[in-house]
């Protein structure tokens, strides 16, 4: 980098810091903060110029208050110059970035997924030329952009990519909590202020000079802009003029008055053009750049440029505002009619952008207009699908204000309240419903939804909430014909009530709730949509109603762009009940971070719950614990007691599986003590499952059996008890170890007769395992063990598979000899150790010792097999293709192939066919 720029007065320290930032090896990020006008943009310009001269590629973008609620608006600016590089990415990465450019109608990717794609793009770009990203006015960047840039900034290390962000200190920003290094640009010292003032305004009257210094308080922009105005005409009349009195006025207000004087001298047409540019977010300074071609381009504004209000962007040649305060002053000086006229022009200019078009239309409307309200409603739908439910609430509220008749207004207020509730904004939801002038003395269906959801989420109230929801559904059914709001309204409200009733019934987990619910929904016939029928069958009783749920969930997920976030979360819960979550988890992970941050937070919490469950199922227990801790923090912070205790239940189950029985029992007691008085059978069943798992981990089979039969009796599966089929293996194993072989066999046969293998892959594996454990004929047992262990889903269920292998090893030791038992037991030990289930691993080791196998330490080569390599090897040994392994592990087939390429020499083999035997020979510590 070049030496310090002497033209920048009083900024030697900042220049030195920025020079060090740019010359440091690898990638880095830095936030440049300070008050308005302190010189942040000048420093950014300085660094950008030096970087360009030093061979860097410089990409600039700037936040605009007018676009602060448009998802990805800032990221669109930043990435637009990199389109040629994006075109060279693979299809998956391009698809992730399509959402930024409005080319995807699907849900937004998660911050993690999109952030990784952006990092890959930047690394690819920087491999040819060092890269500097400059973001000015970061406080106005939309939340989606801020989150991704924060994620990227925290991970810039090896590649030559630098990220520099300019922020106003007086305006909150997502960068405030982004944990990026920060350099504060302070006001100038008294001496530096004098030098700057004298350099640009020499010969200033001493009295006026003192006034400017006092009023500017070291702010460079004020030092440059105030002098011509404190003169108020100078000495044209050979007499001193009284200066303007700025005493007591905050600095930005003083500068706005300065700019206001210049703006006031412009012609009407020029002011109108400036206003259109300001309202559309035209940038300030050279940070505007050419990135966003859709932004309004100001024309015929040379007069404003001559007065120092505009400058020309050197990259695009477009006019941009000299400073953000110019832009805000233009808006503040305009009348309401002038602003509406400008918004009308901008609405026409953005017809192709559903959100921007609607926002400008709404701002241009002076009275109710159904066409505008409908456009804004469509924009709210778009925002919801893009993970910005909070923005959707604001737009629907405005749409209600613009509605021309009461039914439409009521419907839109109800929609806004519904989304606000799912966004965790319960107070806002209640406020919206109270603002409906059409609401009668009774409780409207929309009000029932809002209040019942609040009571349900915040206190787990299934009793009174359920009664009120049933009453509201019955009243709608009795009303019969569609109401005055049109076809959509009764269907939408009824569907929401039905889905809430299903959620309440699921958490109740009792026939007293489910049987009346089934009867009520059956009476509604085709008024209940297909998706709700999926929830009804999956959430209530998969043993009796789940045979075709897998296929229906798969079909429902076929068109992600049609799904609202609450549809995604409900279908994900349905997938959990039939154990097909893994195939939808990448979709959930692309969606969940956005929903938790700025979208439907409650749906995001449910997504995190099912992600945690899938992590538990596939053996990613460390990740599951991290997800659970995140959930607990999130649900506790927002006082959603139902979801907080639900999270504790899953954390307790994980603790039990890992043998942390004291922790498991503490969590079990907390969950059971809260849930049982409220009649939340869903949670009390998980509490019993925790007790069962903890007892099994300790080898206390009598206690395990007593907990298990608290969920369901041997030989049957209690209706509406979701844990009844899931604990099949637990009950069978506990019964066998306590001398209850007849009960164990009866339960295994009941699972087969109930058709559990047809319901879900997991239930198929554990049903065959239970049948094998209870078979009295050795050949029949061997065949069933083989069927369980070679099932296509078995490799993706490591804990269940290891338990079945442990039982199989014991069986083989007794029926075929010690040598035959060793491979199965070796695999069981390895899996339990990898999962972090020490009590189960020790039990398997004891059985292995009984076979006479030497318990030696792993060789150097085998010890270097990573957890990921071992897992992939086990999946491959189970017969899965690279593509199928990739789907299970969320890796590309090429990455899977690379792992196996490294695994083969470590295991001393040359083919996949040898994997099973090689893994079976792994020595045990």
N, C-alpha and C positions, 0 to 999 in steps of 0.2 A: 504494500500500500504506500501511497505517496505521503510526504511530510504533512504536518498539520496545516490547515488552511487558515492563513493569517487574516483573511477577510471575515472570518467568523469570530466576532468579538466575544471574549469571555467563555469560550467553549473548548479550551485546551484539554481539560479533564475528560469531557465527553468524547472529544475526538480521539484521544488516546485510548479510551476504553473501547470505542468502536473499531479502531484500528486493530487492537488486540483481538477483538472478536472475529474480525474478518481474516486475520492471518493465522489464527489458531488452526491446527490440523483437524481434519474431519468435519463433521456436521455439528452445528450448534443452533440454539434459539435464544432470542433476547427480546424482552419487552422494554420499550422506551416509553416511560410515563412522565407526565407533567401537566401543569395547568394549561388551559387554552391560551394559545399565542406565545408559548414559552420558547418555541423554536424546534419542536419535535420534527415537523415536516421538513424544515431546512436541514436538520441533521440527517434525516432519511434520504433526502435528495443528495446530500454530500456523499454519503456512503454508497448510494446507488451509482453515482458518477464515478467514484474511485473504483468500485468493483467492476464496472463496465470497462474502464480503462485498463484494469488488471486482468482482463480476459474472462471475467464472469459473465454468464448469461443472467440478466436481471429481469425478473417478472414482478410486476407491481399490481396491487389492487387496493381498493379503499372501501370502507364501510359507508353506508348512506342511511340516514335515519328513515327515509321513505321505504327502504327495503329491509329493515331490521326484523320484520316478521315473515319475510319470504324465505322458506327453507332453501338452503344451499346457494342463495344469491351471491354471497361473497366467494364461495368456493368456485362458482361458475366463472367469476372474473379471474380468479387465480389460475384456474386450469385451462382456460380457453386458449392461451398462447401455446399450450403444450399438446394441442389436438394432434399434430403429426406424430408425437411420441405415443399418445393414447392409441392411435390407429395401429401401432405396432405391438400392442399388448395382446395377450391371448384372449379368447372369447369370454372367459369367466371374469377376467379383470375389467374388460371393456363393459361388460354387463353391469358390474358394480358401479362404474363411473357414469353409466347412462342416466342414472337418477339425477346426477348433478346437472346434466344438460337437458333435462326434461324429456328424454327419449324413452323413459321407462314408466309404465303405468303401474308397476308392481310396488310392493312396500319398500320403504327405504332400507338399505343395509344398516347393520349396526355400526356404531362408532369404531369398534374394533376391526370389523371387516373392511369398511370403507377406508379407515385410516391405514391399514396394511396395504390396500391397493394404491393409495396415494403415495405411501412410502416407496413402494416398488416403482411407481411412475417416476418419482423424483430421483431415485437411484439410477434408473435407466437413463434419464436425461443428464444427470451429473456425470455419468461415465464418459460422456463425450466432451463436456464443458462444465466447469464449476458453476454452481447455481446459487443465486441470491433471490430469496422471496421477500418482498417488502409489502407489508400491510399497514396502511395508514387509516386513522379513524377506526381502530379496532373495536372501540366501544359501540359502534353502530353495526357491526357484523351480526348476522343472524345467528341464533343459538346453534344451529346445525353446523355452520362453518366454524364457529368458535370451538366446538367440541372436537371436531376433526383436526383443526389446526393445533389445538392443545395436545391431542394424542400424538400427532406427528412431531411436534416440537420436542416432546419429552423423549423421543426415540431417534433423534438425529445424532448419529455417532460417527460411523466410519466413512460414509460417503460425503463428498465435498458439497454439502447443501447447507446453506445458512438461512434462517428465518428471522426476520426483524419486524416487530410489531410496534406501532405507535398508538398510544392510548391517552385519552384525557383522564386525569385523576379524579375529576369531579363528576364522572358519569360511571355508574356500575357497569361491569362487563364480565362476561364469562371467563375472560383471561385472568380476572382477579383471583380465581381459584384453580388456575391451570398449572400451578407449580412450575412456572418457567422462570429462569433468571431475569432479574429486573434491573434496569438502570434508570434512576430518577433524574430528570432534567430540571434543575432548580432555576429559579429566577436569577437574573444577573446581579452581580455585586454592584454597589454604588459606583465604584470606579469604572467597571465595565459598562454600566448603563450610560455614564457620562461620555465615554469614548464612542459608543454606538450612536448616541444622540448627536454628538458633535460631528461625527463623520457624515451622517445623512442630512443633518439640518444645521449647517454651520451658520454662525452669526445670529443665532436665535437670541431675542431679547432676554437678558438675565432673569427678569421676573417670569417671563413665559417659560424659559428653560427650567427654572426651579419648579414651576407648577407641573410641567410635563414629568419631570423626574419623580415628584411626589405622587402624582396620580398613577404613573405607570408601574411603580413599585418593582422595577427590575424586569417587567414583562417586555420582551423585545418587540413584539408586534405593536404594543401600545406606544413604545418609544418611536417607532417608525410612523405610525398612523395619526397620533394625536396632534403633533405640532401644527399641521396646516389648519386644524379646526379650532385650536385654542387661540389662534391668531384672529379668526373670524374676519378675514379680509385684510389682514396685515395693516400696512400704513398708507393705504391708498388715499386717505383724507388728511395725511400729515398729522395724525393724532393717534395716540395709542387707543386700542379697542379693549373693552372689558373682555376677558376670556370667558369661555363657557364654564359654568360651575358644575364640575363632575363630582364634587365632594360627596362621599357616602354612597356612590353608585358602584356596584360590583363591576369589576373590569370587563367581563364579556358584554355587559349592558352598555358600558362606555364605548367599546369598540363597535357594537351594533349601531349606536347612534352616529358614530363616525361614518360607517358604511351607509347608513340610512340617508345621510346628507347627499352622498354621491348618487345613490339609487334614485333619490327624489328628483334629480336633474335630468334623468333619462326620459326619452319619449315613451309614450304608452305602449307602442308595439314592442320596443326593446324590453321594457319591464315585463310584459306578458311572456315574452320568450324566455327571459331569465326565470320567471316563475315556473313555467313548464319544466325547464331543466332542473330546478331545485326540487320540485315535487316528484320528479321521476328519479331522483337520487344521482344526478350527474355529479361526478367526483370533484374534489378540491385538490389543486396542485397536480403535479405530474403523476400522482398515484392513480388517477382515473384510468389512464391507459386505454388500449383498444380492445380490452378483453371482452367486454359485453356489447356486442353489436346491436342488441335490442334496445339499449338505452337511448333516450331521446337525444338528438343532436341539435344543439342550439345553432341557429343561423341568423345572419344579419344583426349581429350584436357587437360590431366593431366599436360602437360608441361606448359600450360598457367596458370593453377591453382598454380603450383609451383612458378611461377614468380609474384604471387600476383594480377593477372588480373581477376581471377574467384574465386568464392567460391561456396560451396555446400549449396543449400537451405535445411534447416533442415526438412522441411515438405515433400518435394517431392523427395529429393535426387538428383535433377537435378543440373547441373552446371548453375550458373547465373553470370552475370557480377558484379564485386565488386562495381562498381560505374557507374552511367550513362556516365561519361566522358570516361570511358574505351570503352563503346559501341560506342559512337560517334567518338572516335579516330580510332577505328577499321575501321569504314566506311570511314573516311577521308583519311586514309593511303592507302586504296585499289585503284587500278587503275580502269578505266572505264570497261575494259574487265573483271576484277575480279568481279566487282559488277554485271555485266550482267550475268556472269556464275552462281553466287550465286542466283540471282533472278530466273534463269531458273530452278535450283534445287528446289527452294521454290514453283514455279508454279506447278511443278509435285507433290509436297507434298500436295498441297491444291486444287487438282482437284475438290473435292466435294464442295468447297466454291466458288461460282460464282464471288464474289467480290474480295476476296483475290487472287484467281487464276489469274484473269484478271490483277490485279494491278502488280503482279510479272511478268506475261507474258509481259506486256507493258514495264516494266523496263528492261527486258532482251532483248528487241528488239533493234537492231542496225540500222535497215532499215525498210521501209514499208513492212507490212505483213498483208494481208487481214484477215487471221485467227485470229491474235491477235487483230486487229481492231474490228472484230465482237464480240470477247469475251469481250472487254472493253465496247462496246456498250451495251451488255447484262448486264454488271455490272452497267452501268449508269441507265438502266431501273430499276434494282433492287434498286439502291440508291434512285431514284426518288420516288418509292413506299414506301421506308422506311423513307421518310421525309427528304432526304438529297439532294435536288435539286442542291445546290451549289457544292457539290462533283460531282454530275452527270455532271455538266457543264465542270468541269476540266477533267473528264474522257472522255467525248465526244470530247473535244478539242484534247486530246492525240490520240483518235481513228481516228480523221480526219488526224492527222499528219502521222499515220501509214497506211492510206488507199492507195491502189495500183492504183486507177484510179480517175480521177478528179470528175466524177459524185458522186461517193461514198463520196469523201472528201467534196464536196459541200453540200451533203445531211446532213452529220454529223455536219458540221459547222452550217448549218441551224437549226438542232435539238438543238445544244448547244445554239445558239442564242435565239431560242424559249423558252427554259427552263430558260435561263438567264433573259429574259424579264419577265417571270412569277415569277422569284425569286426576282424581283425588281432591277435587275442589268442592267439597260438600257444601260449604257455606255459600259459595257462588251459585251452586245449583238451587239451593233454597231461595236465594235472593231472586233468581230468574223466575222461579215459579210464583213468587209473591208479586212480581211486577206484571203479571198477566191480568189485564183488566177484565178479561172474559171469564176468569175463574169464579165459579159460583160458591155458595156457602159450603157445599160438600167438598170432599177431597177428590180432585180429578185423577184420572189414571196416571198422568205424568207426575203429579204430586205423590201418588202412592209409590211410583218407581223411585223417585228421589229419596223419599223418607225411608222406604224399606231397604234400599241399597245402603243408606247411611247406617241404619240400625244393624243391618246384617254385617257390614264390614267392620264397624267400630266396636260392636259388642257381641257379635255372634248370635244375634236374636233371630232364631228360626221360628219361634212360636207365633208371636204377634205379627211379625213380618209376613209369614206364610199365610196367616188368616186374611190379612189385608189384601195380599196379592190375589188370593183365590176369589175374594169378594169382587175385586176390580175386574178380573177375567169374567166372572159370572155376569156382571153388569154389562160388559161389552157384548157378551154372547146374547144376552137378553135384548140388547138394543138392535141386534140383527143387521140392518142395512148400514152401508157406509155412511159416515157422518159428513157434515158439510165441508170438512177439510179435504174431501176427495178420497180416492181409493187408497193412496199411500198411508194416510194417517191412521185409520183403524188397524190396518195390517201391521204397520210399524209399531204402534203402541202395544197391540196385542202380542206381537212376537217378543217384544222386550219383556212384557209381563210373564209370558210363558217361559222364557229363558231364565228369568229371575226365579220363578217357581221351581224350575228344574235344579237350579243351583242351591236353593234353600233345601229342597228335598234330598239332594246329594249329601249335603253336610249333615242333615238330620239322620240319614242312613237307616231309616226305619220304615216298616210297612205302614205304620199309621200315617206317614206323610206320602209315601210313594203310591199306595193303592188309590187314594182319592185323587192324586195328581194324574195317574193314568186314566182314571175314569173321566176326569174333567177334560183332559186333552183329547181323549177319544171322541167326546161329544162335540169337539170343535171341528173334527174332520179335516178337510183340506185347508182350513184357516191356519193350521199349524204347518209352517214351512218344512221342507225336507231336512234342513240343517238341524232344526229343533228336534225332529224325530231321531236324528243320529244321537244328539245329546241325551234324549230320553232313554234310548236303549243302552247306550254305553255307560251312562252315569248311574243308572238304576240297578241293573242286575245282568252283568255280562254272561253269567252262567246260563240264564234262561232267555236272554234277549240279544246276545252278542254275536250270534253266528255269522252275520253278514256285515257287521259294523266295520271291519277292516276295509272291505272293498268300498263301502260308502264314504268312509273318511278319506280314502285315497282319491275317490272321484271329486269330493268336495274341495280337496287341496289342489285340484288340477288347474284352477284358474286363480292364482294368488292375487291378481290385480283386482278381482271382484270382492276381496275380503276386507272387512273392517278389522281393526286390531282386536276387538272383542270376539269376532268370528274366529280369528287365528287362535286366540287363547282357548276358546271353547273346543275347537276341533283338536287342539293339542292335548287337552285333557281327555278327550275321547280316544285319541291315539294311545295315551298312557294306559287306559283301561284295557286295550287290546294289544298292548306291548309292541307298538310299531313306531314309537317316538323317534328312534334314531334316524329314520329316513326323512323326518321333517325338522330335525334339530338345526341343521345349517340355516334353514329358513327362519326359524325362531331366533337364532343368534344374530342374524342380520337385522332383525326387527326390534329386539328387546331393549337395547340401550337407548334407542331413540324414544321409545314409548315411555320408559322410566323417566327420561330427562324432560321431554317437552310434549309428550303425547298422552295416550290413555294409560296412566300410571298403574291403575288396578289391573288392566290386562297385562301390562309388563310384569307385574308381580306374579301373576299366574304363569306367564311364560317362564319366568325364572324358576318357579316351583317345578314345572315339568322338565326344564333343562336339568335341574338338580337330580330329579328322579332318573333321567336317562343317564346322567353321569354315574349315579349309583349302580344302575343296571349293567352298564358296560365296563365297570371296574375303574372308573376315573374318580376314585374316592377323595383324593386330595382336592381335585377341582370341585367336587360336590361340596366339600366342606367350605371352600372359599365362596361358592355360590350361596350356601346357606348363611354364612356370616354376613354377606352383602344383603341378603334378604332380610335378615333379622334387624340389621341397622336401618334399612329402608322402611320396613313396616312399623318398627318402633317409633321412628322419627315422625311418621305421619299418623300415629295413633290408630292403626288398623289392627285391633287386637285379634280378630279372627285369623288374619294372615300371619301375624306374629306367632301365635300359638301353633298354627299349621307348620310354620318353619321350624319351630322348636321340636315338633313331632318328627320331622324328617332328620333333623340333626341328632335327635335321640336314637332314631333307628340306625343311623350311620355309626354312632358311638357304640351301640350294641354289637353291630357286625364286627367292629374293630376290637371288641373285647374291653372297651372302656366302660365297664359295667356301672361303676359308681356315677359317672357323668350321665350315662343313659338313664339310670333310674331317677336321677334328679330331674332330668328333662321330662321323663314320663310322668312323674308326680305333678309337675307344673302343668302339663297339658291336660292330664286327666282331671285334676282338681278344678281347672277352669272350664273344661268342655262338658263334663258329665252333668253338672247342675243345669246347663243350658240345653241339654238334649242333643248334643252334637256327636251323633254316633260315628260319623266319619273319623273324627279325631280320637274318640275313645277306642275305636278299633285299632288305630295306629298305635295308641298307647299300649294296648294288649299285645300288639305285634312287637313292640319294643321289649316288653317283658319277656315274651317268648324268645326273641333273638338274644337277649342278654343272658337268659338262663341257659340256652344252648351253648353260648360262647363259654360259659363257666362249666359246662358238663352237668348242670343240674337239670336232668331230664324230667324229673317229677314236676318241678316248678314250671318248666317249659310246657309240659302237657296241660297243666292247669290253666296257664295263660292262653294256650291255643284253643282249648275247648270253650274258653270265654268268648271266642270269636265265632266258632261254629262247632257243632257236635260231630263226632266221628261218623262217617257214612252219609253225611249230608252237607249241603252248602246253604247256610242260612240266607233266605231271600234278602236282597238289598244290603247285604254286608259285603262291601267291596274287598275287604281283606280275607274273606272266606276262601276264595280260590287261590289267592296269592300266598297264603300260609300253608298250602297243601303239604309241601315237603317238610315244613316244621312240625306239623302235627304227626305225620307219619313217622318221622325220625324219633320224636319224643316218645311216641307210643311204643315203638320197637324197643327202645332202650329201657323202658319201664315194664317190660313183660306184657304189653298189651298188643300182641301180634295180631289178634283177631280184629281189634278196632283199627289197627293200621291197615290191614288188608282190605277191610270194608271201606275205608276212606279212599284208598287208591282205586278200587273198583268203582266207587261212586263217581270219582273224577272221570274215569273212562266212559261210564254210562251217561254222564251229563254232557259228554261231547266237548270237554275242555280242550283237547288237542285241536279242535276246529276253531276255537275262539281266538287263540293267540299263539304265537311261536313259543313264548315263554311257558305258557301253560302246557303246551305239547311236551316240551323238554322235561318239566318237573312231573308231569303225569307219567311219562314213560319211566322216569327215575323212580317215582314212588311205586309203580307197578313192579319194577325190577327189585327194589329193596324188600318188597313183601312177597315176592314169588317164592314158592316152596320148591319148585323144580329148578335145579341148577342150570339146565340148558335154557329153560324159558327165561330165567334171570339174566343169563349171559346175552341172550338175544335182545332183551329189553334194555340192558345197559348199553349195548352197542347202538341200539336205535336212539337212545337219549344222547349219547356222546357224539354221534355222527349226524345228528339233526342239523340242518343248515343254520339254525339260529343259535346252536349251543356255544359256538366259539365266541359269540358276542354277549354271552351271559357267564362271565368267568366264575363268579362266586357259586352260582348254582351248579355249573359244570364241575367245579372242583369238589363240591360236596358229593356229587354223584360219583365222581372218580374215587373219592375216598371210600365211599360205601362199596364201590365195585372192587377196589383193592382188597378190602377186608373180605368180601365174598370170595375173591379169587384165592386168597391165602388159605381159606378154609376148604375150598372145593378143588383147586387145581395146583396148589403148592405155592411156596413162598416166591420162587423166581417169577412165576406168572403174575404175581401181584405187584411187583416192583414198578413197572412202567406207569401204571395208573396212579400209584401212590407218589411217585416222583413228580408227576405232573401236578397232582393235587398240592403237594408241598410248595412247589415253585409258584403256583398261582396264589395260594394263601399268603406267601411271603411278599409277592409283588403287590397284592392288594393292601397289605398292612393289616392282616387278620392274625395276630400272633397266637392266640389260643387255638384257632383252627389249624394253624401251621404246626403247632406242637403236637396236636392230636394226630395229624397225618405223619409226623416224624416218628411218633411212638409206634404207629402201625408199620412204618417202614423199618424201624429197628427190629420189629418182631419178625420181619422176613429175613433178617440177617444181613441186610444191605449195609455196606460200609458208609458211614456218614462222614465224608471227607469234604474239605474245603474246595470250592470251585478252582479249576485251573485258571491260569492267567488269561487265556483267551476267552474262556466262558465267562469269567468275571466281568469282561468288558462288554458283554451283551447288555445294551441299555434297556430300560423299561419299555420304551417304544418298540425297539427291535424285538424284544421278547414277545410283546403282545401281537405284533404283526406276524411273527413266526408261528405263534399258537393259532392265529386265525387261518394262516395258510395251511398249517398242518390239519386243520379241520375241513379242508377242501374248498375254501373260498378262493375265488379269483382275485386278481389285483384290483379290479373294479369294485368287487363286492367288499374287499377289505377297505378300500378307500372310502366307500359309503359309510362303513362302520366307524372309521377312525377320523373322518373328515379330512383326508389327504387325497391328493391326486394319484391316479394309478402309477404315474411315473415316479412319484416320491415313494410309493410302496415298493416299486421295483428296485429303487436305489437302496432302501433299507434291506431288502432280501439279498441284494448283491453283497452287502456287508455281512449279513448274518451267516451265509453259507460257509465262508472260510473260518469264521469263529467257531462254528459247530463241527467243522471238519467234514462237510458234506458238499455235494455238487448238484443236488436236485431237490425239488420240492417233495418228491416221494419219500425222501429220507428224513424229512423234518420231524415227523411224529416220533420215530424211534430215537432221533438225536435229542429231542426235548425230553423224552422219557428217561434218557441216560444222564440228564443233568444232575450232578452231585448235590447233596443237600448239606447245608451248614449245620 
